[in-house]
Amino acid sequence: MIKENVKRLLAELPDGVELEAACKTRTPEEILEAIDAGVRIIGENYVQEAEKAFKIAGNRVKWHFIGHLQKNKVRKAVRIFDMIETVDSLEITGDIDKACAEENKAMPVLIEVNSGREKQKFGVLPEDVKRIVGKLSGFSKIKVMGLMTMGPMTGDPEDARPYFVETRRIFEKIKAMGIAGAEMRYLSMGMSNSYRVAIEEGANIIRVGTKIFGER
Ligand SMILES: *Cc1c(COP(=O)(O)O)cnc(C)c1O
């Protein structure tokens, strides 16, 4: 099933849009099956889960962190991941930059935008994104490469559209400003039920779990 699901999704994606498999709770075997079927980006919410999968498939794919990064996991995360999509504060950024310097590694990051302004969600409020990007461009190892958003969870993918539109608007605005050290290339939006809408609104990374692996 996993294989067919990946092939169907890949066939559907327009040029320039990348499929990221959101792998929380999946076994390394399931993740390998997705990779064999053509997935090239693995998204992990938990550093500990990522370590297991990384052991068996480390250099075959790119590893993106999409969870909430805790201070005490930064060092491990920096070793494993090729991109951190969920930078949501300046504090954690200082820790990431320091760990990267110690590991002698550059780290592309996306800023997580709390586009739905939800109290229970992590992420930077839309009006603060520009300021954070400006500040991050001063770090030596961190490289801002774009934005990521979740948007509020509802049943209807159309409900997500305004949040994707808003995130795209911020993305384009910052891109046009040409902030030194920030290269606005990636817009990571859309999940199993909303990826089509996200692509229509400019996403070039979609993060899909259920539609690849089945229900959690
Ligand atoms: C779980 C998760 C996804 C994928 O969710 P599905 O609805 O299973 O496709 C995407 N992004 C993040 C950050 C996630 O945690």
The ligand as a Gaussian input file, in Angstrom:
#p B3LYP/6-31G(d) Opt

LIG

0 1
 C        1.833000      14.753000      11.155000
 C        2.268000      15.957000      10.438000
 C        2.004000      16.130000       9.063000
 C        1.237000      15.132000       8.229000
 O       -0.066000      14.934000       8.680000
 P       -1.079000      13.985000       7.880000
 O       -2.408000      14.566000       8.150000
 O       -0.914000      12.618000       8.483000
 O       -0.695000      14.017000       6.468000
 C        2.490000      17.281000       8.462000
 N        3.173000      18.220000       9.146000
 C        3.445000      18.080000      10.455000
 C        4.206000      19.148000      11.147000
 C        3.007000      16.960000      11.146000
 O        3.267000      16.841000      12.452000

